[in-house]
Amino acid sequence: MRRAIGLRKDFDGPALRRPARMSKSVPQARRLLALAQIYDGGSRSEAVERGPIPAIHGVVRWRLIDLRQWLHGEFAVSLDGTTVSRELKRLGYLRLTARPRHHAQNELAMEAFRTWALQPRWQRSGPPSRKARVGQKNTITRHWAKRGTRPSAPKNQRTKSAYIFGAICPEEGKGAGLVLSFCNAETMTLHLAEIALAVAPGAHAVVLMEQAGWHMIGKLKVPGNISIVALPAKCPELNPVENVCQFMRDNWLSNHIFTSYDNIVDHCCEAWNKLADQPWRIMTIGRR
């Protein structure tokens, strides 16, 4: 193997990004940005994984054809789309639906929360809590289909809905949930009372919740065996129960035409009870 080439000491990330912005050569700009990433402590793969820069690459997400062009410009290697796809799968990459991220997230607050949550004293504290809205204007999931076709799924445009108030304990594989009509302080109080019933005798639950208005309002009645810990603002993905809601939508609640409000409630109750009967699933999803 050839020896690695050391980095020059007279350059750094910002010094390389400036000429990259002014460069009219796309391959040159890509190389400069990849090097800037390396100078900042990252790797070439991370520079690719973060996705394209629209102003430079002309696209907002990597397609196989874009990656082929990037590989040719970066390493002077010509590969067909099938080979690129096979190599990406071999490395563990899949085409996944991106989760929405709030533009005003505070990265420092998120990292501080993760550090706090990993402390041993909190690792058995659960449960996190969240609401999932389910209704007639329902979501559509991905389907397996033949190449070149576009599968269809039923979608109702009516807007009646109900809310699943759900909390899980990833350590014990337990869940506590209610299906209710509204999100406000009164329904949140009912949800906390339901969580309190699921807490083991003599134990105390720390409930992670987003900073929604009805979560932090003064008239919220919090049972004595529960304490609420607020997540950093605009960071719902720090709540592990978020993955549970997505799992229920993808596997049990999407692609339905609900005939009435009562039908929505029945499906929500069935989905939550099915989850509660699978503690191993609560553990694996909640710890993701």
HUNORJO-V752702 format. One record per helix or strand. SS is the DSSP state (a for helix, b for strand). FROM is the first residue (numbers start at 1). TO is the last residue. If there is no record, write none. Layout:
ss=SS from=FROM to=TO
ss=SS from=FROM to=TO
//
This chain:
ss=a from=13 to=22
ss=a from=26 to=39
ss=a from=44 to=49
ss=a from=54 to=57
ss=a from=64 to=75
ss=a from=81 to=90
ss=a from=107 to=117
ss=a from=120 to=122
ss=b from=128 to=135
ss=b from=161 to=169
ss=b from=174 to=180
ss=a from=185 to=198
ss=b from=205 to=209
ss=a from=213 to=216
ss=b from=226 to=230
ss=a from=236 to=238
ss=a from=241 to=253
ss=a from=261 to=276
ss=a from=279 to=286
//
